[in-house]
């Protein structure tokens, strides 16, 4: 089985009621259809983590990031499509400007409390991000 290390960035976007923005993966995704996740994605070759999170938020939400603060780094291991992946999640707390317009990667979004978020069917590693970033 192939093994890969996959560096990712995530944005913990909070509204003025300190609710977290979660996105639901659409059925067009190859993996983890219907799972809820934080906005973000894989870092592309040559990008800094800051460039990656800005690009991902623009692509997924059509919004501009404001006040981005590195918050925590977590890891988890998953198996998908005959690949054993070691995910390295670099998470930022951030605010956004503009109205959310989802890309085809997601078909819904919700603002939820941390306790509510932990009851959702989450993308692998998301619970660990919440546990570490909200200590």
Secondary structure, 3 states (H helix, E strand, C coil): CEEEEEEEEEEEEECCCCCEEEEEECCCCCCCCCCEECEEEECCCCCCHHHHHHHHHHHHHCCEEEEEEEEEEEEEEEEECCEEEEEEEEEEEEEEECCCCCCCCEEEEEEECHHHHCCCCECCCHHHHHHHHCC
